[in-house]
Amino acid sequence: MSALATAAAASGFLSSPTVHTALIVGGFVAAVTGIIGVFTVIRGQSFAGHALADLGAVGGSGAFLVGISQLWGFVGAGIIAALLMEVIGVQRLKGRDVATGVVFGFGLGLTALFLYWDTTIGGSSNAAVSVLFGSLFVIDPGVIPTVIALSIVALLLIVVAYRWLLMESLDHDLAAARGVPVRVTGILFLVALALAVELSSLTIGAILSTALLIGPAATALLLTRRFGYAVLLSAGLAVATTWVGCWVSYESYYWGGRTNWPVSFCIVALVFLVYLGVRVGAHLRSTRRAPAQAGAVAGSESELAQVAG
């Protein structure tokens, strides 16, 4: 890490104001996404995160037309989508039934329409790239306070519903029987998830945001069965891959030729490579210690139950 820091300083990476904005915004968003991602994976709601990204893109593309910040377009559409998803029911979303597919298809159709209008009417040639793939290096520094505030709100929602989320993740019916307000819990989590996904859409784009939500969390859960450690590790991995991805993208500009790599690609590629490496390592270990794995899973469930109780 010290060698990486030295190389970054030597190249001028750490002295660029644009990079400062990217690291601050990307760091906050990655930390929040990494934390909420662990709850998302445990609750089996990865598809909900993907759906929120797709529907949030409607707001992001529409924001260009009406002349407001893309961030507010993402967040507004994401929160509305989260509330609608709770009305539909998460179980329907998990099943990916026909009705759900039609709704999401219509949302993507609206995104395509708005992006077309952004180009033909609004004259914004980079709207599609910004909404779908994002770019940390073109973010307005003025959005930093808003990003920090929304990140704190998302984390506060998780803190408020922490014990409820753990209990419901273990057993939905048991949680309801013990007086957990499961409907309220679901709403609070989906709103927090929407904020995380839409903030991630701002940084790496709506199409790629799910990778930052799920990748570090899934990697952390492969490395540890302790829930608290997994949350911290996921946040750390998300921030590390985001910052290193920014550095790789920045440095690629000086490699010569046409090798400049988009920052969103660099971040997602690193997330994938880290997950793949850990996954392969976990598979090799499991072939040697298959009996111990069952005991570790039982210990994890016992810890969750103890914390929730």
C-alpha positions as CSV (number, residue, x, y, z in Angstrom):
1,M,0.0,0.0,0.0
2,S,2.9,2.4,0.7
3,A,4.3,1.7,-2.7
4,L,0.9,2.5,-4.2
5,A,0.7,5.8,-2.3
6,T,4.2,6.8,-3.4
7,A,3.3,6.1,-7.0
8,A,0.1,8.1,-6.7
9,A,1.9,11.1,-5.2
10,A,4.6,11.0,-7.9
11,S,2.1,11.0,-10.7
12,G,0.2,14.0,-9.4
13,F,-2.9,11.9,-8.7
14,L,-3.2,13.2,-5.1
15,S,-2.7,16.8,-6.1
16,S,-5.6,17.0,-8.5
17,P,-8.8,18.8,-7.3
18,T,-10.9,16.5,-9.6
19,V,-9.4,13.5,-7.9
20,H,-10.1,14.9,-4.5
21,T,-13.8,15.1,-5.3
22,A,-13.8,11.6,-6.8
23,L,-12.1,10.1,-3.7
24,I,-14.4,11.9,-1.2
25,V,-17.6,11.1,-3.1
26,G,-16.5,7.6,-4.1
27,G,-15.3,6.8,-0.6
28,F,-18.5,7.8,1.2
29,V,-20.7,6.1,-1.4
30,A,-18.6,2.9,-1.4
31,A,-18.6,2.7,2.4
32,V,-22.4,3.0,2.6
33,T,-22.9,0.6,-0.3
34,G,-20.6,-1.9,1.2
35,I,-22.4,-1.9,4.6
36,I,-25.9,-2.1,3.1
37,G,-24.7,-4.7,0.7
38,V,-24.1,-7.2,3.5
39,F,-27.7,-6.9,4.6
40,T,-28.9,-7.1,1.0
41,V,-27.0,-10.4,0.4
42,I,-28.1,-12.0,3.7
43,R,-31.8,-11.0,3.0
44,G,-31.6,-12.4,-0.5
45,Q,-32.6,-9.0,-2.1
46,S,-29.9,-8.6,-4.7
47,F,-32.6,-8.5,-7.4
48,A,-34.3,-5.6,-5.5
49,G,-31.0,-3.7,-5.7
50,H,-30.8,-4.3,-9.4
51,A,-34.4,-3.3,-9.9
52,L,-33.9,0.0,-8.0
53,A,-30.9,0.8,-10.2
54,D,-32.9,0.2,-13.3
55,L,-35.8,2.4,-12.2
56,G,-33.5,5.0,-10.7
57,A,-32.1,5.5,-14.1
58,V,-35.4,6.9,-15.2
59,G,-35.0,9.8,-12.7
60,G,-31.3,10.2,-13.6
61,S,-32.1,10.6,-17.3
62,G,-35.1,12.8,-16.6
63,A,-33.0,15.1,-14.5
64,F,-31.1,16.2,-17.7
65,L,-34.4,17.2,-19.4
66,V,-35.7,19.4,-16.6
67,G,-32.3,20.9,-15.7
68,I,-31.8,19.6,-12.2
69,S,-29.0,17.7,-10.6
70,Q,-28.6,14.2,-11.7
71,L,-28.2,13.1,-8.1
72,W,-31.7,14.3,-7.2
73,G,-33.2,12.5,-10.2
74,F,-31.6,9.2,-9.1
75,V,-32.6,9.6,-5.5
76,G,-36.1,10.7,-6.1
77,A,-36.9,8.0,-8.6
78,G,-35.2,5.4,-6.4
79,I,-37.2,6.2,-3.3
80,I,-40.4,6.2,-5.2
81,A,-39.5,2.8,-6.8
82,A,-38.6,1.4,-3.3
83,L,-42.0,2.4,-1.9
84,L,-43.8,0.9,-5.0
85,M,-41.7,-2.3,-4.6
86,E,-42.9,-2.6,-1.0
87,V,-46.5,-2.3,-2.2
88,I,-45.9,-5.0,-4.9
89,G,-44.2,-7.2,-2.3
90,V,-40.6,-8.3,-2.1
91,Q,-41.6,-11.9,-2.5
92,R,-42.9,-11.1,-6.0
93,L,-39.7,-9.3,-6.8
94,K,-37.7,-12.3,-5.7
95,G,-39.7,-14.5,-8.1
96,R,-39.1,-12.2,-11.0
97,D,-42.6,-12.8,-12.3
98,V,-44.0,-11.5,-15.5
99,A,-45.6,-8.4,-14.0
100,T,-42.4,-7.4,-12.4
101,G,-40.5,-7.9,-15.6
102,V,-43.0,-5.8,-17.5
103,V,-42.7,-2.9,-15.0
104,F,-38.9,-2.9,-15.1
105,G,-39.0,-3.2,-18.9
106,F,-41.2,-0.1,-19.1
107,G,-38.8,1.7,-16.7
108,L,-35.9,1.0,-19.0
109,G,-38.0,2.1,-22.0
110,L,-38.6,5.4,-20.3
111,T,-34.9,5.7,-19.6
112,A,-34.2,5.1,-23.3
113,L,-36.8,7.8,-24.3
114,F,-35.4,10.4,-21.9
115,L,-31.9,9.8,-23.0
116,Y,-33.0,10.2,-26.6
117,W,-34.7,13.5,-25.8
118,D,-31.6,14.5,-23.8
119,T,-29.6,14.2,-27.0
120,T,-32.1,15.6,-29.5
121,I,-33.8,18.2,-27.5
122,G,-31.6,19.0,-24.6
123,G,-28.4,18.8,-26.6
124,S,-26.6,16.7,-24.0
125,S,-24.4,14.3,-25.8
126,N,-22.9,12.7,-22.7
127,A,-26.2,12.0,-20.9
128,A,-26.3,8.3,-21.8
129,V,-22.8,7.7,-20.6
130,S,-23.3,9.7,-17.4
131,V,-26.5,8.0,-16.4
132,L,-25.7,4.4,-17.4
133,F,-22.0,4.3,-16.7
134,G,-21.2,7.3,-14.5
135,S,-17.9,9.0,-14.0
136,L,-16.3,10.0,-10.7
137,F,-14.0,12.4,-12.5
138,V,-16.8,14.7,-13.7
139,I,-18.8,15.1,-10.5
140,D,-19.4,18.6,-9.3
141,P,-17.7,19.3,-6.0
142,G,-20.9,21.1,-4.9
143,V,-22.7,17.8,-4.5
144,I,-20.2,16.6,-1.8
145,P,-22.3,17.9,1.2
146,T,-25.5,16.3,-0.3
147,V,-23.8,13.0,-0.8
148,I,-22.4,12.9,2.7
149,A,-25.9,13.9,4.1
150,L,-27.7,11.2,2.1
151,S,-25.1,8.6,3.1
152,I,-25.6,9.4,6.8
153,V,-29.4,9.1,6.3
154,A,-29.0,5.7,4.7
155,L,-26.8,4.5,7.6
156,L,-29.2,5.9,10.2
157,L,-32.1,3.9,8.7
158,I,-30.0,0.8,9.0
159,V,-29.0,1.6,12.6
160,V,-32.7,2.2,13.6
161,A,-33.8,-1.1,12.1
162,Y,-30.6,-3.1,12.9
163,R,-32.1,-5.6,15.3
164,W,-35.3,-6.0,13.4
165,L,-33.3,-6.6,10.2
166,L,-31.2,-9.3,11.9
167,M,-34.3,-11.1,13.3
168,E,-36.2,-10.9,10.0
169,S,-33.1,-12.2,8.1
170,L,-33.0,-15.2,10.3
171,D,-36.8,-16.1,10.2
172,H,-39.5,-13.8,8.8
173,D,-42.3,-15.6,10.5
174,L,-40.5,-15.9,13.9
175,A,-39.7,-12.2,13.8
176,A,-43.4,-11.3,13.1
177,A,-44.4,-13.6,16.0
178,R,-42.0,-11.8,18.4
179,G,-43.5,-8.5,17.6
180,V,-41.1,-7.2,15.0
181,P,-42.8,-4.7,12.7
182,V,-41.8,-6.5,9.5
183,R,-43.6,-4.1,7.1
184,V,-41.9,-1.1,8.6
185,T,-38.6,-3.0,8.6
186,G,-39.0,-3.7,5.0
187,I,-39.8,-0.1,4.1
188,L,-36.9,1.2,6.1
189,F,-34.5,-1.2,4.5
190,L,-35.7,-0.6,0.9
191,V,-35.4,3.2,1.3
192,A,-31.8,2.7,2.7
193,L,-31.1,0.3,-0.2
194,A,-32.5,2.8,-2.7
195,L,-30.3,5.6,-1.3
196,A,-27.2,3.3,-1.5
197,V,-28.0,2.2,-5.0
198,E,-28.8,5.6,-6.4
199,L,-25.7,7.2,-4.8
200,S,-23.7,4.4,-6.4
201,S,-25.4,5.1,-9.7
202,L,-24.1,8.7,-9.5
203,T,-20.5,7.4,-9.2
204,I,-20.3,4.4,-11.5
205,G,-23.6,4.5,-13.3
206,A,-27.0,2.8,-13.0
207,I,-26.0,-0.3,-15.0
208,L,-22.9,-1.0,-12.9
209,S,-24.1,0.1,-9.4
210,T,-25.3,-3.4,-8.4
211,A,-21.7,-4.7,-8.7
212,L,-20.5,-2.3,-6.0
213,L,-23.5,-3.2,-3.9
214,I,-23.1,-7.0,-4.1
215,G,-19.4,-7.7,-4.9
216,P,-17.7,-6.5,-1.7
217,A,-20.5,-7.8,0.5
218,A,-20.3,-11.3,-1.1
219,T,-16.5,-11.3,-0.9
220,A,-16.6,-10.3,2.8
221,L,-19.1,-13.1,3.6
222,L,-16.8,-15.6,2.0
223,L,-13.9,-14.4,4.2
224,T,-15.8,-14.3,7.6
225,R,-18.9,-15.7,9.1
226,R,-19.0,-13.1,11.8
227,F,-21.7,-10.5,10.8
228,G,-20.0,-7.5,12.3
229,Y,-16.7,-8.3,10.8
230,A,-18.4,-8.9,7.4
231,V,-19.9,-5.4,7.5
232,L,-16.6,-3.7,8.3
233,L,-14.7,-5.8,5.7
234,S,-17.3,-5.2,3.0
235,A,-17.1,-1.4,3.6
236,G,-13.3,-1.5,3.5
237,L,-13.2,-3.6,0.3
238,A,-15.7,-1.3,-1.4
239,V,-13.7,1.8,-0.5
240,A,-10.3,0.2,-1.5
241,T,-11.5,-1.0,-4.9
242,T,-13.1,2.4,-5.6
243,W,-10.0,4.4,-4.7
244,V,-7.6,2.0,-6.5
245,G,-9.9,2.0,-9.5
246,C,-9.7,5.8,-9.6
247,W,-5.9,5.6,-9.5
248,V,-5.8,3.0,-12.3
249,S,-8.1,5.0,-14.5
250,Y,-6.1,8.2,-13.8
251,E,-2.8,6.5,-14.6
252,S,-4.1,4.8,-17.8
253,Y,-4.2,8.3,-19.4
254,Y,-0.4,8.4,-19.4
255,W,0.1,4.9,-20.8
256,G,0.1,6.1,-24.4
257,G,-2.1,5.1,-27.3
258,R,-5.8,4.8,-26.8
259,T,-5.7,2.9,-23.5
260,N,-7.5,5.4,-21.3
261,W,-9.8,3.2,-19.1
262,P,-13.1,4.6,-17.7
263,V,-13.1,4.8,-14.0
264,S,-16.3,2.9,-13.7
265,F,-14.9,-0.1,-15.6
266,C,-11.7,-0.1,-13.4
267,I,-13.8,-0.1,-10.2
268,V,-16.1,-2.9,-11.3
269,A,-13.2,-5.0,-12.7
270,L,-11.3,-4.8,-9.4
271,V,-14.5,-5.8,-7.5
272,F,-14.9,-8.8,-9.8
273,L,-11.2,-9.8,-9.6
274,V,-11.1,-9.6,-5.8
275,Y,-14.3,-11.6,-5.5
276,L,-13.1,-14.2,-8.0
277,G,-9.8,-14.6,-6.2
278,V,-11.5,-15.0,-2.8
279,R,-14.1,-17.4,-4.3
280,V,-11.4,-19.6,-5.7
281,G,-9.5,-19.6,-2.4
282,A,-12.6,-20.4,-0.5
283,H,-13.4,-23.3,-2.8
284,L,-9.9,-24.7,-2.4
285,R,-10.2,-24.4,1.4
286,S,-13.6,-26.0,1.5
287,T,-12.4,-29.1,-0.2
288,R,-10.0,-29.6,2.6
289,R,-12.2,-28.6,5.5
290,A,-15.7,-29.6,4.5
291,P,-16.9,-30.8,8.0
292,A,-15.7,-27.5,9.6
293,Q,-17.8,-25.4,7.2
294,A,-21.1,-26.7,8.6
295,G,-20.0,-25.7,12.1
296,A,-19.0,-22.2,11.0
297,V,-22.5,-21.7,9.4
298,A,-24.2,-22.8,12.6
299,G,-22.0,-20.5,14.6
300,S,-22.9,-17.5,12.3
301,E,-26.7,-18.2,12.8
302,S,-26.2,-18.5,16.5
303,E,-24.4,-15.1,16.6
304,L,-27.1,-13.4,14.6
305,A,-29.8,-14.9,16.8
306,Q,-28.0,-13.7,19.9
307,V,-27.5,-10.2,18.6
308,A,-31.1,-10.0,17.4
309,G,-32.4,-11.3,20.7
